[in-house]
Amino acid sequence: MEWERPITIDQREQLLLAGEREIARIRAEQLQVLGELDRLQVATGDGCRSMSEWVAGRLDLSFDMARSLVGTMRRTIDRPDLRDALRSGVSYDRIEALSRI
């Protein structure tokens, strides 16, 4: 990445943090949409053995990441506090871990 003028280490860290917050917000949207698609049983309709298999294929993700998304989506359906935290920028990894508790 070319910078017009030098930026500090702190500014670079802030860019990383802002990016991670944006990823968290996007993951929150994905969990919402995946929940809707799960209720509609799109995986079965498409001939997949599981929602994780469907997600891996559709989103071009590893099966482990797809399984993580599906599991977190299902564990947070009745946890609006965790979904809200994700929307507000708490990392997906943290929300995934908290959803297991």
Secondary structure, 3 states (H helix, E strand, C coil): CCCCCCCCHHHHHHHHHHHHHHHHHHHHHHHHHHHHHHHCCHHHHCCCCCHHHHHHHHHCCCHHHHHHHHHHHHHCCCCHHHHHHHHCCCCHHHHHHHHCC
